[in-house]
């Protein structure tokens, strides 16, 4: 039991577990923001475009009476639209964040070696005579 607790403590104290926990917490807070954006901004605009249709109220009544079962296909359509809009918002946000965090590529370093034209061995860029074949190198 003692080794189990020791292993568990090591697992919990790893950096990637803590990073994951922070990600989950931030994700929960971010979900509220994205849901508000979709429900309070995008869905009313979509409702205006579709002529005021409230998808969530569309249903087929299966049976008779007050407590008849209903097939709520409108709620499913609203959930799919909600998912697509959330995915679009997250995609655009990630794209913007990636563009902001992208670093400019560094220029390649100047070469420090060259190839001897006679023996094809690698030599210093500053060499005037090949140390392998003793040829004069002017290249």
Order of alpha helices (4+ residues) and beta strands (2+ residues): alpha-alpha-alpha-beta-beta-alpha-beta-beta
